[in-house]
Amino acid sequence: MKENTELVSLVENLKKAQKPIWKRVAKELSKPRRRRVQVNISKIEQYAKPDSTVLVPGKVLGSGNLSKKVTVAAFAFSDSAKTLIGKVGGKAISIENLHKSNPDGKGVTIMS
């Protein structure tokens, strides 16, 4: 049984959304913690376009360098990842905030 009430309510809200992107994110977040996605900053640097929005259905880790201003939404961030994203003028936001500000999921890239 899931102990994290924040995660449980987020998954429930995303499942209610009528858009496939949010249903996929809910499915990814429903996995056990050890099977959830972990993405390093270096992967975001490699695949994200400048000024784009990237969604990580798991945790963002701080290994690597970032030179592009991107908005990264994730369930969790390491402290170093938040620092690196902020240094280049990007934003580290929660999946919940992204869902509220962009309910259609337009222009969002899921990285896993």
C-alpha positions in Angstrom: 0.0 0.0 0.0 1.2 3.5 -0.8 2.2 5.5 2.2 2.8 8.8 0.5 -0.5 10.7 0.6 0.8 13.5 -1.7 1.7 10.9 -4.4 -1.6 9.0 -4.0 -3.7 12.2 -4.4 -1.6 13.3 -7.4 -2.1 10.0 -9.2 -5.8 10.1 -8.5 -6.1 13.6 -9.9 -4.1 12.7 -13.0 -6.2 9.6 -13.7 -9.3 11.8 -13.7 -7.8 14.0 -16.5 -9.1 13.2 -19.9 -5.8 13.6 -21.7 -3.5 10.6 -22.5 -0.4 12.4 -21.3 -1.7 12.7 -17.7 -2.9 9.1 -17.7 0.6 7.9 -18.8 2.2 10.0 -16.0 -0.2 8.6 -13.5 0.7 5.0 -14.6 4.4 5.8 -14.3 4.0 7.3 -10.8 2.0 4.3 -9.6 5.0 2.0 -10.0 7.0 1.0 -6.9 9.7 3.6 -5.9 12.6 1.4 -7.0 11.1 1.1 -10.5 10.2 4.7 -10.9 12.0 6.9 -13.4 15.2 8.7 -12.4 16.7 11.1 -14.9 20.0 13.0 -14.7 20.4 16.6 -15.7 22.8 15.4 -18.4 19.9 13.5 -20.2 17.7 16.7 -20.0 20.7 18.6 -21.5 21.0 16.1 -24.3 17.3 15.8 -25.4 15.5 18.9 -24.3 15.2 21.9 -26.6 15.8 25.4 -25.2 12.7 27.0 -23.5 10.8 23.7 -23.6 8.9 21.9 -20.9 10.1 18.5 -19.8 8.1 16.2 -17.5 9.9 13.5 -15.5 7.4 11.0 -13.9 9.9 10.4 -11.0 13.0 12.1 -9.7 15.5 14.4 -11.4 19.1 13.9 -10.2 21.9 16.4 -10.5 24.6 14.5 -12.4 25.8 16.5 -15.5 25.6 20.0 -16.7 22.7 22.1 -18.1 23.2 25.0 -20.5 19.6 25.5 -21.7 16.8 27.3 -20.0 14.1 24.7 -19.6 11.1 24.1 -17.3 11.3 20.7 -15.6 8.4 19.2 -13.9 9.0 16.1 -11.7 7.7 14.4 -8.6 11.0 15.0 -6.8 14.3 16.8 -7.4 17.7 16.3 -5.8 19.0 19.6 -4.3 21.8 19.7 -6.8 19.4 19.2 -9.7 17.3 22.2 -8.5 20.4 24.3 -8.2 21.6 23.4 -11.7 18.2 24.1 -13.3 18.0 27.5 -11.5 21.5 28.6 -12.5 20.6 28.7 -16.2 17.3 30.5 -15.6 15.1 27.4 -15.8 12.3 26.3 -13.5 11.9 23.2 -11.3 8.2 22.7 -10.7 6.0 20.0 -9.4 3.9 17.8 -11.7 0.8 19.1 -9.9 1.7 22.7 -10.8 2.3 21.8 -14.4 -1.1 20.0 -14.6 -2.9 23.0 -13.1 -1.1 25.5 -15.5 -1.3 23.2 -18.6 -4.3 20.9 -18.3 -4.1 19.8 -21.9 -0.4 18.9 -21.7 0.4 20.9 -24.8 4.1 21.2 -25.6 5.2 18.9 -22.8 7.8 16.2 -23.4 7.8 13.1 -21.1 11.3 12.0 -20.3 11.8 8.5 -19.0 
